[in-house]
Amino acid sequence: MINQRQERLFLGAIIVGSLALAGSLAMFHRSSPPAVEQHIRNNLASMARCSLQAKGQPLQLWVARSPKERELGLMWVQPGEMADNQGMLFVFDRDQDGGFWMKNTLIPLDIAFIRHDGTVVDIMRMEPLSLVSHTPRESYRYALEVKAGTLASAGVQVGDVLPVPGDLLNR
């Protein structure tokens, strides 16, 4: 049999539990909905730029020097935002062996991996939104991304030397 003290403790526990549940539900309903995924991207207008001649074809390039600029690359850039003669030059402080992927990149791209002396060591085509890693067969210091077909139309091949601007060369 339950005595009066036990009954009060039991009722108190029920009341405290109910209040806690009500408070949790109220907080749940007041909380804001989950954040919509933001398309974080490079601010192209504020990035450094350079020009490069790819076998006589002039290219206007955004220069990605910082780790964050290199990480974001051309992610979320719309096809209409990038002219056929534009692209991005990724500049590293030392030779690299890792690959590039196309996560959140909407434009099909060519990538040329370039040694410290400007020699092209590999060229690959990358498909939009692909998570496949494109890794060159040799180390590189620079990576050049342009719209797919640009390098072929300029006649750029593995072994060619691209004139990387002097202030970036051997950096």
C-alpha positions as CSV (number, residue, x, y, z in Angstrom):
1,M,0.0,0.0,0.0
2,I,1.2,3.5,-0.8
3,N,1.4,6.0,2.0
4,Q,0.7,9.7,1.7
5,R,4.4,10.6,1.5
6,Q,5.1,8.2,-1.3
7,E,2.0,9.4,-3.2
8,R,3.3,13.0,-2.9
9,L,6.7,12.0,-4.2
10,F,5.2,10.1,-7.0
11,L,2.9,13.1,-8.0
12,G,5.9,15.4,-7.7
13,A,8.0,13.3,-10.0
14,I,5.2,13.2,-12.5
15,I,4.8,17.0,-12.4
16,V,8.6,17.7,-12.7
17,G,8.8,15.2,-15.6
18,S,5.8,16.8,-17.3
19,L,7.3,20.3,-16.9
20,A,10.6,19.2,-18.3
21,L,8.9,17.6,-21.3
22,A,6.8,20.7,-21.9
23,G,9.9,22.9,-21.7
24,S,11.7,20.7,-24.2
25,L,8.8,20.7,-26.6
26,A,8.5,24.5,-26.3
27,M,12.2,24.9,-27.1
28,F,11.9,22.5,-30.0
29,H,9.1,24.5,-31.5
30,R,10.8,27.8,-30.9
31,S,14.1,26.8,-32.4
32,S,14.8,27.9,-35.9
33,P,14.7,25.4,-38.7
34,P,17.9,23.8,-39.8
35,A,20.1,26.1,-41.9
36,V,19.8,25.7,-45.6
37,E,23.2,24.7,-47.1
38,Q,25.0,27.9,-48.1
39,H,27.0,27.9,-51.3
40,I,30.2,29.1,-49.9
41,R,32.5,30.2,-52.8
42,N,35.5,32.4,-53.6
43,N,34.8,36.1,-54.0
44,L,36.3,36.2,-57.5
45,A,36.1,40.0,-57.7
46,S,38.5,40.3,-54.7
47,M,41.0,37.6,-55.8
48,A,44.4,38.4,-57.3
49,R,44.6,38.0,-61.1
50,C,47.2,37.2,-63.6
51,S,47.5,36.7,-67.4
52,L,49.1,33.7,-69.0
53,Q,49.7,32.8,-72.7
54,A,48.8,29.2,-73.4
55,K,50.6,28.7,-76.8
56,G,49.5,32.1,-77.9
57,Q,46.0,32.0,-76.4
58,P,45.7,34.6,-73.7
59,L,44.1,33.5,-70.5
60,Q,42.8,35.7,-67.7
61,L,43.2,33.8,-64.4
62,W,42.1,34.2,-60.8
63,V,45.0,33.3,-58.6
64,A,44.3,30.9,-55.7
65,R,47.1,31.2,-53.2
66,S,45.7,30.7,-49.8
67,P,44.5,27.3,-48.5
68,K,40.9,28.6,-48.4
69,E,41.0,30.0,-51.9
70,R,42.5,26.7,-53.2
71,E,39.9,24.7,-51.3
72,L,37.0,26.6,-52.8
73,G,38.5,26.9,-56.3
74,L,35.7,27.4,-58.8
75,M,33.0,25.9,-56.7
76,W,29.5,27.3,-57.4
77,V,30.7,29.5,-60.2
78,Q,27.9,29.5,-62.8
79,P,28.8,28.7,-66.5
80,G,27.8,32.3,-67.5
81,E,30.2,33.8,-65.0
82,M,33.3,32.5,-66.6
83,A,34.4,33.4,-70.1
84,D,36.1,30.9,-72.4
85,N,39.5,32.6,-71.8
86,Q,39.1,32.7,-68.0
87,G,40.2,30.2,-65.3
88,M,42.0,29.7,-62.1
89,L,45.7,29.2,-61.3
90,F,46.3,27.3,-58.1
91,V,49.7,28.3,-56.6
92,F,51.4,26.2,-54.0
93,D,54.5,27.0,-51.9
94,R,56.0,23.6,-52.5
95,D,55.5,20.6,-54.8
96,Q,52.3,18.7,-54.4
97,D,51.2,15.1,-55.1
98,G,47.5,15.2,-54.2
99,G,44.6,15.4,-56.6
100,F,41.7,17.7,-57.4
101,W,38.0,16.9,-57.5
102,M,34.9,18.7,-58.8
103,K,32.7,18.8,-55.6
104,N,30.2,21.7,-56.0
105,T,31.9,22.7,-59.3
106,L,29.2,23.3,-62.0
107,I,31.4,23.8,-65.1
108,P,33.3,21.0,-67.0
109,L,37.0,21.8,-66.7
110,D,40.4,20.9,-68.0
111,I,43.2,20.8,-65.5
112,A,46.9,21.1,-66.3
113,F,49.3,20.2,-63.6
114,I,52.5,22.3,-63.9
115,R,56.0,21.9,-62.4
116,H,57.8,24.7,-60.7
117,D,59.6,25.6,-64.0
118,G,56.3,25.9,-65.9
119,T,56.4,22.4,-67.6
120,V,53.0,20.7,-67.9
121,V,53.3,17.3,-66.3
122,D,49.7,16.1,-66.9
123,I,46.4,17.3,-68.4
124,M,42.9,15.9,-67.4
125,R,39.3,16.6,-68.1
126,M,37.1,16.9,-65.0
127,E,33.3,16.5,-65.1
128,P,31.0,18.7,-63.0
129,L,30.0,17.6,-59.5
130,S,32.3,14.6,-59.6
131,L,34.0,13.3,-56.5
132,V,36.6,11.4,-58.5
133,S,40.1,12.5,-57.6
134,H,42.2,13.6,-60.5
135,T,45.8,13.0,-59.5
136,P,48.7,13.6,-61.9
137,R,51.5,11.1,-62.4
138,E,54.2,13.6,-61.2
139,S,54.5,16.3,-58.5
140,Y,53.4,19.8,-59.4
141,R,53.6,23.3,-58.1
142,Y,50.7,24.9,-60.0
143,A,47.4,23.7,-61.3
144,L,45.6,25.5,-64.1
145,E,41.8,25.1,-64.4
146,V,40.0,26.3,-67.5
147,K,36.8,25.4,-69.3
148,A,36.9,22.0,-70.8
149,G,38.3,22.0,-74.3
150,T,40.3,25.2,-73.8
151,L,43.7,23.5,-73.5
152,A,43.1,21.2,-76.5
153,S,42.0,24.1,-78.7
154,A,45.2,26.0,-77.7
155,G,47.3,22.9,-78.5
156,V,48.6,22.6,-75.0
157,Q,50.2,19.2,-74.4
158,V,52.1,17.4,-71.7
159,G,55.8,18.5,-71.9
160,D,54.9,22.1,-73.0
161,V,56.2,25.0,-70.9
162,L,53.6,27.5,-69.9
163,P,54.9,31.0,-69.0
164,V,53.8,31.2,-65.4
165,P,54.1,34.9,-64.4
166,G,57.5,35.7,-62.9
167,D,56.1,36.8,-59.5
168,L,54.5,33.4,-59.1
169,L,57.2,31.2,-60.7
170,N,59.4,29.3,-58.2
171,R,57.5,30.9,-55.4
